[in-house]
């Protein structure tokens, strides 16, 4: 029985090689191992970053709280004869206040 050969390109080193099976993606074990190690490193970095994001979110107000504060601020500005602030302007103002404090 004749076995089919497939002309493929390695996913890691991008070299052409002849594959024995249709599903073969890497030209050698070294390329396969390197791709696996890179994938694991990316996974670990994602997991580490998820923890950082959760810690960051604990210190941040929810959007509803910010919008409520913006509404109150705009009402005060309207009473004083000033124009209202948009959401983006309010966020920039909060950042400036934090930088002045810190």
C-alpha positions as CSV (number, residue, x, y, z in Angstrom):
1,X,0.0,0.0,0.0
2,X,1.4,3.4,-1.0
3,X,1.6,6.1,1.7
4,X,0.9,9.6,0.7
5,X,3.4,12.4,1.2
6,X,2.4,16.0,1.8
7,X,4.4,19.1,1.1
8,X,4.1,21.3,4.2
9,X,5.5,24.4,5.8
10,X,6.6,24.2,9.5
11,X,4.6,26.5,11.8
12,X,7.6,27.3,13.9
13,X,10.6,27.8,11.5
14,X,8.6,28.3,8.2
15,X,10.7,25.8,6.3
16,X,9.3,23.4,3.7
17,X,9.3,19.7,4.5
18,X,7.6,16.5,3.4
19,X,5.0,15.2,5.9
20,X,4.0,11.6,6.3
21,X,0.6,12.5,7.7
22,X,-1.9,15.3,6.8
23,X,-2.0,16.6,10.4
24,X,1.8,17.1,10.8
25,X,2.5,20.8,11.4
26,X,6.2,20.8,12.5
27,X,9.3,19.7,10.7
28,X,11.0,18.3,13.8
29,X,10.6,17.6,17.5
30,X,12.7,20.7,18.3
31,X,10.3,23.0,16.5
32,X,7.3,21.3,18.1
33,X,8.8,21.6,21.6
34,X,9.7,25.3,21.0
35,X,6.2,26.1,19.9
36,X,4.8,24.3,23.0
37,X,7.1,26.1,25.4
38,X,6.1,29.5,23.8
39,X,2.4,28.6,24.1
40,X,2.9,27.7,27.8
41,X,4.8,31.0,28.5
42,X,2.0,33.0,26.9
43,X,-0.6,31.1,29.0
44,X,1.4,31.8,32.2
45,X,1.6,35.5,31.3
46,X,-2.1,35.6,30.7
47,X,-2.8,34.0,34.1
48,X,-0.4,36.4,35.8
49,X,-2.0,39.4,34.1
50,X,-5.5,38.2,35.1
51,X,-4.5,38.4,38.7
52,X,-3.1,41.9,38.2
53,X,-6.4,43.0,36.5
54,X,-8.5,41.7,39.4
55,X,-6.3,43.5,42.0
56,X,-6.6,46.7,39.9
57,X,-10.4,46.4,39.7
58,X,-10.8,46.2,43.4
59,X,-9.4,49.7,43.8
60,X,-11.6,51.3,41.0
61,X,-15.1,52.6,41.3
62,X,-17.9,51.1,39.3
63,X,-19.2,52.9,36.2
64,X,-22.5,53.5,38.0
65,X,-20.8,55.3,40.8
66,X,-18.8,57.4,38.4
67,X,-21.9,58.3,36.4
68,X,-23.8,59.3,39.6
69,X,-20.9,61.5,40.6
70,X,-20.8,63.1,37.1
71,X,-24.5,63.8,37.3
72,X,-24.1,65.5,40.7
73,X,-21.1,67.5,39.4
74,X,-23.0,68.6,36.3
75,X,-26.0,69.8,38.4
76,X,-23.6,71.9,40.6
77,X,-21.9,73.3,37.5
78,X,-25.3,74.2,36.0
79,X,-26.3,76.0,39.2
80,X,-23.0,78.0,39.1
81,X,-23.6,78.9,35.4
82,X,-20.9,76.7,34.0
83,X,-21.2,74.2,31.1
84,X,-21.6,70.5,31.8
85,X,-18.7,68.0,31.6
86,X,-18.8,64.9,29.3
87,X,-17.8,61.5,30.7
88,X,-14.3,61.7,29.1
89,X,-13.7,65.2,30.4
90,X,-14.8,64.1,33.9
91,X,-12.4,61.1,33.8
92,X,-9.5,63.3,32.8
93,X,-10.4,65.7,35.6
94,X,-10.3,62.8,38.1
95,X,-6.9,61.7,36.8
96,X,-5.6,65.2,37.2
97,X,-6.9,65.4,40.8
98,X,-5.2,62.0,41.6
99,X,-1.9,63.2,40.1
100,X,-2.1,66.4,42.2
101,X,-2.7,64.4,45.3
102,X,0.1,61.8,44.6
